Amino acid sequence: MSLSRTHPIDESTPSPPTSAPAPDPAFDPAADPELQGALDTLLRMAEQRAEQPEALLDLLRRIEHLHRTIQDGPFRSSLPGDRNGLFTLLSEMESSGGWPYIPRLQLRTFMDLLAPEPES
């Protein structure tokens, strides 16, 4: 099984560039075998921990930390510095699926679902 080639997960966290590079209009996430290998590795790790909720929670927390590290570092520093470039990027983000957010499950929701039914 393989994850979508558009998910922003990578095993390394590159240093932020000193200046924002020009966007690559020919960027094709499907053509990045190194990234796909990292995604496949993460998926195998999740499958190996299928019956270990604590280990899966740890994996999810680490992936979320990586997401935030990339978001707050390399991604933020790579944003275009002019309005037209930023508008183009935002338009591309909207058309390709929006912001890559990793939602955190609400513990209260789980607790409410697991609470015993009140006896009437």
QUINOR-V33603 format. One record per backbone hydrogen bond with DSSP energy under -1.0 kcal/mol. CO is the residue of the C=O (numbers start at 1). NH is the residue of the N-H. If there is no record, write none. Layout:
co=CO nh=NH
co=CO nh=NH
This chain:
co=4 nh=7
co=7 nh=9
co=24 nh=27
co=28 nh=31
co=29 nh=32
co=32 nh=36
co=33 nh=37
co=34 nh=38
co=35 nh=39
co=36 nh=40
co=37 nh=41
co=38 nh=42
co=39 nh=43
co=40 nh=44
co=41 nh=45
co=42 nh=46
co=43 nh=47
co=44 nh=48
co=47 nh=50
co=49 nh=52
co=52 nh=56
co=53 nh=57
co=54 nh=58
co=55 nh=59
co=56 nh=60
co=57 nh=61
co=58 nh=62
co=59 nh=63
co=60 nh=64
co=61 nh=65
co=62 nh=66
co=63 nh=67
co=64 nh=68
co=65 nh=69
co=66 nh=70
co=67 nh=71
co=68 nh=72
co=69 nh=73
co=70 nh=75
co=71 nh=76
co=73 nh=77
co=76 nh=79
co=82 nh=86
co=83 nh=87
co=84 nh=88
co=85 nh=89
co=86 nh=90
co=87 nh=91
co=88 nh=92
co=89 nh=93
co=90 nh=94
co=91 nh=95
co=92 nh=96
co=93 nh=98
co=99 nh=101
co=106 nh=110
co=107 nh=111
co=108 nh=112
co=109 nh=113
co=110 nh=114
co=111 nh=115
